[in-house]
Amino acid sequence: MKMTQLIFILLALIGFSNAYLVEFEVTVPRFYTPLFDSVYLAGSFNYWQTSSPSYKLERQGLDDLYRITLDLPAGNYEFKLTR
């Protein structure tokens, strides 16, 4: 039984080792997004939750640049930006 548990743990660790830090960076013109509006990332990786605080992009200073870094497993994803 102990060997089975060890194999399961090793397989779990191998499965998690294929994760990547992915940075999303977008320039949003103020004409389309007022200064204090929030921008969110929704996609197949978060079940298309359009206003989840975990996927809120951070504004970089007063620039029109927004950024978020996610730890995602290897794969193909669809995504969109929302306000």
N, C-alpha and C positions, 0 to 999 in steps of 0.2 A: 504494500500500500504506500509506503514512503517513496518508493521509486516512481510510482504513478504520479504522486504529488510533485515530485521534483521535475519530472518531464513536463507536466502541465505548466509549472512556473517558468521553465526555460522556454517553452513555446510561447507563453504570454509575453515574456521579455523580448523574444525575437520579433513578435508581431508589433510591439510598440517601438522597436528601433527604427522603423521606416517612417518616422514622423519628421516633418520639416517645418522650420520657421518661415512663414510666408508673410511678406510685407506688402500691404496694399497702400498705395499712395495716389491721391487724386487731387487735381486742381479744380476747384469749383468756383466759377465766376460769381461775384457778389450779385450780379444782375439776376441770377437764378436762385441764389441762396442768401437770405439776409444774414447779417453779421453774427447774430446769436442763435441761429437755427442749428440743429444737430443733424449730422449725417450718419447713417447706419449702413452696415453691410449685411445683406441677407443672401442666403444661398442654400445649395443642397447640403452643405456642411452643418447648417443650423436649422434645418427644416423650414426655411424661408421665413423665419421670424423677423419681421420688418422693423421692429423698434426695441430689440433686446439690448439692455444696457451693456452686456458683455461684448457686443459687436458695434459699439458706438465709436466712430473714428474720432481721433483727437485733432483739434485744430492746432496748427503749428504757428503760434504767435498770432498776429493779426493778418497774416498772409491768407491767401485763398487755398492753402494746402492743408489737406486732411490726411491722417495716417493711422493705420492699425497694423499690429503684427499678431499673427495667429500661429498656433502650433497645430498643424494639420497632418493627418496620416497621408501617405502617398496615395495618389488617385487623381481622378478628373472631377472638377467641380464646376457648377454653374453658379453665377452670382449676379447681384445687382446692387446699386446704391439707392438708398431711400432717404427721405427727410421725415 
